Every structure is written in structure tokens, then in C-alpha cells.
């Protein structure tokens, strides 16, 4: 809460081409907060370097992620849209919070465990302390709600623990944030291995539908999606592939699982996959069109980055200064 106004904060890493998992689990829900909350949506490039990035790709994706925020309905006049590395308070508060975070609690983070396996040749300290920087991102803005996919819920929970610990030592410093996970789209799974989360860094591009994939590619990927030897479209244990496709279809059409089961009764998987592909491509088409318009105007994107960084810095400075005072750091005007 800042000046009696509730705050929503979230971020997306420019660590790859964004997927329909990022879209359904996070991005498309961001704009629902724009009217009633003070909203901060950040392109978290500092998080992205916990895994090696090609500099030119990171730069391009940072612009693309900002353009996608706007293409998903985030109006920069109503939302503060900015890039994490443009607001140095994130890294500064991150360091301070490191001193209030326990080694044991970071060791329990599932994303650290998963990414340590995936990037066994580069288990760097940043990968380990990622949740502390994420806590700083959130707490800097006195955030009330953090709209995220279910995979990030654990990170918001550790953020709450860190903030509560800090507040016990130095009362009334941070607002304690709540994770908000949308009812649908909370975890979209890989099309090739439906027990695994769909991730932008997946090496198998057929397992992932990207927000910017064209219609033919989307149709082809859904056509190839792993299902099972049954042929009935129904949501049930052990039918991970079909369950995932039903969730995706439900997200894009707003239909319930019962309605979907009725719609495809007796039709088999081919017709169902075709319909999922069409619904996905139809929903993404306007986003892609907007994206292309915004990407064609680099000067406008840079102007937005600058404006967003200035707005975010104003709030971030206030919280960081409060924290520094509480800790006993000397300050001068
Ligand atoms: N498959 C998913 N289903 C639902 N939500 C998802 N999110 C990511 N994947 C899914 C949500 O998207 C937001 C931004 O995620 P992120 O970029 O910060 O990092 P991530 O969760 O690590 O996403 P990826 O795609 O898996 O990235 P990489 O491959 O780089 O690690 C978050 O709110 C997340 O929950």
C-alpha cells in the first residue's frame, strides 16, 4: 500500500520468447488490476542473467517483453512499465534482504533445485539468491498483490517470510504481499511432456507455444501434442496431455471442462486438437498485431522505458531510504 492505494507488482524475465504459459498464467491477468491498483510491471532482466544469456538476445527480448506488456493491454498511462536494471534500488534492497534470508530456506526452493539440474555447469550464487532479489522487487513498492503462475507462489511465500522477519525487527517497514494465482492457466504444461511446466527456455520448441508463433505453427504444435491411447476428451487422472489441452482450451474460450467434454463427445482427439489450435491462434492474433505495431517504434519503447524507470524510482527510493534509516545507515541530503 502506497499513500492509501493498493499496489500490484509482477515481472517477467526476458530469458526467452514468451510462451502461452507466461501469457495465461501471468501477462493477460496483469491488466485486471490497472483500474483499482497502483500497478508496477517490470521486465526482470537482472533475474534473466542467473542463466547465461547472449547479450544481443537479452537486449532484443527486453524491448519485446515491454512491447508484449503493452500488446496485452497494459497502457503505460495507467501502469508503470519498466526494466529492472534501470532502477538500481532493486539490487540494493536485494543485498540488504540477503542479510535477512536464511541459507536453509533458500535451499528448499524448488525452482533452484530444478534449475541446478538443468544448468549443472553454472550453479551460480545468483541462481540461489534469485528469490531474495524477487522479494526486493516486490517489497520496494509496498506491494499488496502479486499476480503469478502457480510455479512462482513459493517465491512470493518466501518474500512474505523475509518481510515479516524484517518487520519484527524494524516494525512497519514493508507491506506483506499476497500471491494471486488465476483460477485457470495457473500452470500450463509442455505439449511434449505434459507432466513438466511449459517453459520459454525449453530446448524443444515443439513442446512450447510461443505468444508470437504464427497460426500454422500453432496448429502444427497442437496437432503433435502428446495425448494418450484413449480417445475420449475428458478431464481425468492419468490423462495429463488431454488435461493440459483442456485447460488451455478453457483459458482461451472461457468454457468449463463439462462444456468441453460435451462439445467433443464422440469426436476424438483430432477435432479437439484442431479446435484448441484455432482458439489459441484467434486469441493471440490481436496481441501479435499490436506487438508488431509497438516493436516498429523503438523510440516510443525507449521513451516508455525512461518514463517507467523514473516513476518506479520515485517509489523505490522512498522504501529503500526508509529501510536504510531503520538499519542505521547514515544519510545526508
Ligand atoms: N507454464 C506456465 N504456466 C503458467 N504460468 C507460467 N509462468 C511461467 N510459465 C508458466 C508465469 O509467467 C510469469 C513470468 O515467468 P518468469 O519469466 O519470471 O519465469 P518462469 O516462471 O521461470 O518462466 P519460464 O517460462 O519457465 O522461464 P524460464 O524458462 O526462463 O525459467 C510468472 O508469473 C510465472 O509464474
Boltz pocket constraint, residues with backbone or C-beta under 6 A from the ligand:
constraints:
  - pocket:
      binder: B
      contacts: [[A, 11], [A, 12], [A, 13], [A, 14], [A, 15], [A, 16], [A, 19], [A, 20], [A, 21], [A, 22], [A, 23], [A, 24], [A, 25], [A, 26], [A, 27], [A, 147], [A, 148], [A, 149], [A, 150], [A, 151], [A, 152], [A, 185], [A, 186], [A, 187], [A, 188], [A, 189], [A, 197], [A, 198], [A, 199], [A, 200], [A, 201], [A, 202]]
      max_distance: 6.0
